[in-house]
Amino acid sequence: MAAVLVQVAHPLLSGTALHLATSAAVVLFCAAVLADAARRFGPATAGLVLLVAGGLGLLAEAVGTRTGFPFGEYAYSGSLQPEVIGVPLVVPLAWTMMAYPMLLAGRTLAPPGSWVAVPVAAVGLASWDLFLDPMMVAEGHWVWGDPTPGLPGIPGIPLTNYAGWLLVALVISAALHRVVPDPRRRRTRRVTGGQDLVLPAPRGTERARGSAELFVPALLLGWTWLGSTVDALVFSGRPWVALWGVVVMGAVVGPVLAHWWWASRAAPRPWRPGSRA
């Protein structure tokens, strides 16, 4: 909730205070994501989430600023500090904070254990940049060498940026899909006679039950999607950004939030004395 409150204050801030609030929001959201991963899958998996998503994001940004691949030519202004190998530290944390919940979203919309989850998660992750890049460019955190051609209604950002985001998002989502356990994937054990015995998922890793179990990923995705739409439409005066973002990101986040909400409603509640069976 602290991260949400920091972002709510953004329209009231400017200059250094705005830059600090931007960094603080990313750090708080990333910390919430890693805490959720640790609670669900253990501290080791949470560490892998940070190492894989943050490490690959950092590598992509470092290569991008030096070569122009895969995003296009751009440069950081130095307003976001500290930096690691020329990349603001909050940038790999931002990749991490959105890649993990988008992986859960992709798995929700894909069959159990299916690699279809990877492109779905990648599209959701890349769609976030429809909101992110216009805001960060407007705040002066980075600048593009050649911002054309761009999306209709969103000047200043080249199409190569979105293509690069999709490519990096595919790599990160595929890597996370390998290291983060999928509770819905059936396990098998070879028994005498060469037959495979299908085992239930380990205790505690069943399909998420109850709204509390889904609170962190649902809050992050829902707030980012709808909050960014309101900010672009009402506070920033960028209606085309709001339109592109709410439609493209909503194609993934909308069905996921609806699924999670119905799952929490349908989850069985513990029996209490005096309640009906």
C-alpha positions in Angstrom: 0.0 0.0 0.0 2.9 2.4 0.7 4.0 2.1 -3.0 0.4 3.0 -4.1 0.4 6.0 -1.8 3.7 7.2 -3.2 2.4 7.0 -6.8 -0.8 8.8 -5.8 1.3 11.7 -4.8 3.1 11.9 -8.2 0.8 14.6 -9.7 1.6 16.9 -6.7 5.4 16.6 -7.0 8.1 18.0 -9.3 11.8 18.1 -9.7 13.9 16.1 -7.3 10.9 15.2 -5.1 9.3 13.6 -8.2 12.4 11.7 -9.1 12.8 10.3 -5.5 9.1 9.3 -5.5 9.5 7.5 -8.8 12.4 5.5 -7.4 10.7 4.9 -4.1 7.6 3.5 -5.8 9.6 1.0 -7.8 11.7 -0.2 -4.8 8.5 -0.6 -2.7 6.6 -2.5 -5.4 9.6 -4.7 -6.1 10.0 -5.5 -2.4 6.3 -6.5 -2.3 6.8 -8.8 -5.3 9.8 -10.5 -3.9 8.1 -11.0 -0.5 5.1 -12.5 -2.3 7.4 -14.9 -4.2 9.2 -15.8 -1.0 5.9 -16.6 0.7 4.6 -18.7 -2.1 7.7 -20.5 -3.3 10.5 -19.8 -0.7 13.3 -17.3 -0.4 15.5 -19.2 -2.9 12.9 -18.7 -5.6 12.5 -15.1 -4.7 16.2 -14.6 -5.1 16.1 -16.3 -8.5 13.3 -14.0 -9.6 15.4 -11.0 -8.7 18.5 -12.5 -10.3 16.8 -13.6 -13.5 14.4 -10.7 -14.2 16.6 -8.0 -12.8 19.8 -9.4 -14.3 18.4 -9.9 -17.7 16.7 -6.5 -17.6 20.0 -4.8 -16.5 21.9 -6.6 -19.3 19.3 -5.6 -22.0 19.5 -2.0 -20.8 23.3 -1.9 -20.7 23.5 -3.3 -24.2 20.8 -1.1 -25.4 22.4 2.2 -24.3 25.7 1.2 -25.9 24.6 -0.4 -29.2 21.0 0.8 -29.8 19.8 -2.9 -29.8 17.1 -4.0 -29.2 15.2 -0.8 -28.3 16.8 1.8 -30.5 19.2 4.6 -29.7 18.5 6.2 -26.3 20.4 7.6 -23.3 19.7 8.1 -19.7 19.8 11.7 -18.4 21.3 10.9 -15.0 18.2 12.0 -13.1 17.7 8.5 -11.6 20.5 7.5 -9.2 22.4 5.4 -8.3 23.5 3.7 -11.5 25.0 0.3 -12.2 27.1 0.0 -15.4 25.4 3.1 -16.7 21.9 1.9 -16.0 19.7 3.4 -13.1 19.3 0.7 -10.4 15.6 1.2 -10.4 15.3 0.0 -14.0 16.2 -3.7 -13.4 14.0 -3.5 -10.3 11.2 -2.3 -12.5 11.6 -5.2 -14.8 11.5 -7.5 -11.8 8.4 -5.9 -10.2 6.3 -6.4 -13.3 7.8 -9.6 -14.8 6.8 -11.8 -11.8 3.1 -10.9 -11.6 2.8 -11.0 -15.4 4.2 -14.6 -15.3 1.4 -15.5 -12.8 -1.0 -13.8 -15.2 0.3 -15.7 -18.2 0.0 -19.0 -16.3 -3.6 -18.1 -15.3 -4.7 -17.7 -18.9 -2.7 -20.7 -20.2 -3.3 -24.5 -19.8 -1.5 -26.0 -16.7 2.2 -26.4 -17.4 1.9 -24.9 -20.9 4.6 -22.7 -22.4 1.7 -20.6 -23.8 2.1 -18.7 -20.5 5.4 -17.2 -21.8 4.1 -15.2 -24.8 1.0 -14.1 -22.8 3.2 -12.9 -19.9 5.6 -11.2 -22.4 2.8 -9.3 -24.1 1.5 -8.2 -20.7 5.0 -7.1 -19.7 5.7 -5.2 -22.9 2.3 -3.5 -22.9 3.3 -1.8 -19.6 5.7 0.3 -21.5 2.9 1.9 -23.4 2.3 3.8 -20.1 5.8 3.8 -18.8 7.9 5.3 -21.6 5.8 8.3 -22.3 5.8 9.2 -18.6 9.5 8.7 -18.1 10.4 10.6 -21.3 8.1 13.5 -20.3 9.8 13.6 -16.8 13.2 13.7 -18.5 14.7 10.4 -17.3 15.9 9.4 -20.8 15.8 10.7 -24.4 15.5 8.9 -27.7 18.0 9.6 -30.6 15.4 9.1 -33.3 11.8 8.8 -32.1 10.3 8.0 -35.5 8.2 6.3 -36.6 6.1 5.9 -33.5 2.6 4.9 -32.5 -0.3 7.2 -33.6 -0.9 9.7 -30.8 2.3 8.9 -28.9 5.1 11.0 -30.3 8.7 10.9 -29.0 9.1 7.1 -28.7 10.0 4.8 -31.7 8.3 1.6 -32.6 11.7 -0.2 -32.2 11.3 0.4 -28.4 8.1 -1.6 -28.2 9.6 -4.4 -30.4 12.7 -4.5 -28.1 10.5 -4.6 -25.0 8.6 -7.6 -26.4 11.8 -9.4 -27.3 13.3 -8.9 -23.8 10.0 -9.7 -22.2 9.9 -13.0 -24.0 13.4 -13.9 -22.8 12.7 -12.9 -19.2 9.3 -14.6 -19.1 10.8 -17.8 -20.5 13.6 -17.8 -17.9 11.2 -17.1 -15.1 8.9 -19.9 -16.3 11.8 -22.2 -15.8 12.8 -21.1 -12.3 9.5 -20.3 -10.7 7.5 -23.5 -9.8 4.1 -23.9 -11.4 1.7 -25.3 -8.8 -0.7 -26.5 -11.5 1.9 -28.7 -13.3 1.3 -32.4 -12.6 4.3 -34.3 -11.3 5.0 -37.9 -12.2 7.1 -40.6 -10.6 8.3 -43.7 -12.4 7.2 -46.9 -10.5 7.9 -50.6 -10.8 6.8 -51.8 -14.2 7.8 -48.6 -16.1 4.5 -46.8 -15.4 4.2 -43.1 -14.5 2.3 -42.4 -11.3 0.6 -38.9 -11.4 1.2 -37.2 -8.0 -0.8 -34.3 -6.6 0.9 -30.9 -6.3 2.9 -30.4 -3.1 0.9 -29.3 -0.1 0.7 -25.5 0.0 1.2 -25.0 -3.7 -2.4 -25.7 -4.9 -4.3 -23.1 -6.9 -4.3 -19.9 -5.0 -7.3 -19.7 -2.6 -8.9 -16.6 -1.2 -8.5 -12.9 -1.9 -5.6 -12.6 0.6 -3.5 -15.2 -1.4 -3.9 -13.1 -4.6 -3.7 -9.7 -3.0 -0.1 -8.6 -4.1 -0.1 -9.6 -7.8 -3.8 -8.4 -8.2 -3.0 -5.1 -6.5 0.1 -4.5 -8.6 -1.4 -5.4 -11.9 -4.8 -3.7 -11.3 -3.3 -0.5 -9.9 -0.7 -0.3 -12.7 -3.3 -0.8 -15.4 -6.1 1.4 -14.1 -4.0 3.9 -12.2 -1.8 4.5 -15.2 -4.8 5.0 -17.4 -6.3 7.6 -15.0 -2.9 9.4 -14.7 -2.5 9.6 -18.5 -6.0 10.7 -19.2 -6.7 13.0 -16.3 -3.4 14.3 -14.8 -0.9 14.1 -17.7 -3.2 15.0 -20.6 -2.2 12.1 -22.8 -5.4 10.5 -24.0 -3.8 8.4 -26.7 -1.4 6.9 -24.1 -4.5 6.1 -22.0 -6.3 4.5 -24.9 -3.3 2.4 -26.1 -2.5 1.3 -22.6 -5.9 0.5 -21.3 -6.7 -1.6 -24.4 -3.4 -3.5 -24.9 -2.5 -4.1 -21.3 -6.2 -4.7 -20.5 -6.3 -7.6 -23.0 -4.1 -9.5 -20.5 -4.8 -8.0 -17.1 -8.5 -7.6 -17.4 -9.3 -11.4 -17.9 -6.7 -12.3 -15.3 -8.2 -10.0 -12.6 -11.7 -11.4 -13.4 -10.4 -14.9 -13.1 -8.7 -14.3 -9.8 -11.7 -12.5 -8.4 -14.0 -15.4 -9.3 -11.5 -17.9 -8.0 -11.3 -16.1 -4.6 -15.1 -16.0 -4.5 -15.4 -19.8 -5.3 -12.6 -20.8 -2.8 -14.0 -23.0 0.0 -14.1 -21.3 3.4 -13.1 -23.0 6.6 -16.0 -24.5 8.6 -16.9 -22.9 11.9 -19.2 -24.2 14.6 -22.7 -23.1 14.0 -22.2 -22.7 10.3 -24.2 -24.7 7.7 -22.4 -27.7 6.2 
